[in-house]
């Protein structure tokens, strides 16, 4: 699972995490098994999810995105 967004203007990918998501990581498993379902049920269905912009600031602090 690769979590990425794409710019609407250039189509360039904006990856959410700073590490190579093509390789398996325990963190990636945790995100898929625990975090994404919680985000879906607690935020997306209620309409309070604003997207991963805030999370990206913490998980990829050196990115210019």
PyMOL commands that set and color helices and strands:
alter all, ss='L'
color gray80, all
select helices_A, chain A and resi 26-44+53-59
alter helices_A, ss='H'
color red, helices_A
select strands_A, chain A and resi 4-6+13-15
alter strands_A, ss='S'
color yellow, strands_A
deselect
rebuild
show_as cartoon
